[in-house]
């Protein structure tokens, strides 16, 4: 199994999700939970497409951190 970092954002009328380091892999859902479920399916589909096209799968993922700044 491989872990992927996802970002889920409130898009107003629904939620959108994308995968950090896996360009073009996106999904939406009416709830956060649905967006998360849909992005899991999207990741599997995206990787399958990459394999079928002979593309190299990501060998390393970006480092993601949260920083605090005064606001």
C-alpha positions in Angstrom: 0.0 0.0 0.0 1.1 3.5 -0.7 -0.1 6.6 1.2 -1.0 9.8 -0.6 -1.6 13.2 0.8 -5.0 14.7 -0.2 -6.4 18.1 0.2 -10.2 18.6 0.5 -11.6 22.1 0.1 -15.0 23.6 0.5 -16.1 24.6 -3.0 -19.3 26.3 -2.0 -21.9 23.9 -3.2 -19.7 20.8 -2.7 -16.2 19.7 -1.7 -13.3 19.2 -4.0 -10.3 17.0 -3.5 -6.9 16.6 -5.1 -3.8 14.6 -4.5 -0.5 16.4 -3.6 2.2 15.2 -6.1 -0.2 13.3 -8.4 -1.1 16.0 -10.9 -4.5 15.8 -12.5 -6.0 13.4 -9.9 -9.1 15.2 -8.6 -12.6 14.3 -7.3 -15.6 16.0 -5.7 -18.4 15.1 -3.3 -21.4 16.5 -1.5 -19.7 15.9 1.8 -16.1 15.6 3.1 -16.6 11.9 3.5 -17.9 11.5 -0.1 -15.0 13.6 -1.5 -12.5 11.4 0.4 -14.2 8.2 -0.8 -14.2 9.5 -4.4 -10.6 10.6 -4.3 -9.6 7.1 -3.2 -11.3 5.7 -6.3 -9.8 8.5 -8.4 -6.3 7.6 -7.2 -6.7 3.9 -8.1 -8.1 4.9 -11.6 -5.4 7.4 -12.2 -2.6 5.0 -11.3 -4.2 2.3 -13.5 -4.3 4.7 -16.4 -0.6 5.6 -15.8 0.3 1.9 -15.9 -1.7 1.3 -19.1 0.0 4.2 -20.8 3.5 3.1 -19.7 4.0 6.2 -17.5 6.3 5.9 -14.6 4.4 5.9 -11.2 5.6 8.5 -8.7 8.6 7.1 -6.8 8.6 9.8 -4.1 6.0 12.2 -2.8 6.5 15.8 -1.7 7.1 16.7 1.9 4.0 18.3 3.3 4.2 20.4 6.5 2.0 22.9 8.3 3.6 26.1 9.5 2.3 28.8 11.8 2.6 32.5 11.2 1.3 35.5 13.1 -1.8 36.9 11.5 
